[in-house]
């Protein structure tokens, strides 16, 4: 799963958990350090989550569209 889809899933999960102490999640651009997801809490604490990924040699080619593999697809093989 590539970063954009994983970030969206993470935001959806955090917001969907409906935790009483979580105010929200926002994407923050930290310039050369990259983008983070900032989780804000009612007590004023903010936690930055940096999502990174890698692929083995001859792994996923990021110049091509992502191939989404689902559990159901694997079971049909």
N, C-alpha and C positions, 0 to 999 in steps of 0.2 A: 504494500500500500504506500503510495507516494505521499509526501508531506501535505499537499493541499487537502486531500481527502482525509488523511489522518487528523489534521488540525480541525477540520469541520466535524469529524466524529467526536473528537475530544471535547469541543465546545458543546456539542449536542448532549453528550453524556454528563458533563458538569452541570449544564443548565437544567437538564432533565432529572437530575438527582434530587432537585428541589430541597437542597440542604439549607436549613434555616440561617446558617452563618455566612453563606456565600451570597454576595451582592450581584456579581456578574463576572463575565470573562470578556476581554477585549484583546485584539491583536495590536501590538506595539512594535513599531519599527525602531530598532536600536542601532540603526546605521550599519557600520561595518561589522558589528557583532551579529547582525541578522534580526529576524523577526521573532518575537516571543508571544506567548499567550499569557496575559496577566490576569490572574484570578484575584479578585478583591473580596475581602471579608468584612463583616460588620464591625469588628474590633479595630479596623484600620490596617491590618496586615495585608500586604500584597505579595503574591508569589508569582514569579516569572517562570514559565515552562518553555524551554527551548526544545523543539522537536528537530531531531537530526536523523538522517538515514544514510545507508550505504548499500552497495551491491557488490557481490564478488566479481572478479574478473570475468568478462564475458557474461555478466549478469544483465540486469535491466538496462535497456538503452533509453535514456531520458530524452533523446531527440525524437522518439516515436511516442504515439499515444500510449497511455497505460493500458495494459491488458488486465482486466479485472477477473480474478479467479474466485469462484464461489464454492463453498463446500458441496453444494448440490451438484455442481458441474463435475467435481472430482469423483463423486459417488457413481455417476453415470458412465464413467470410463470402464 
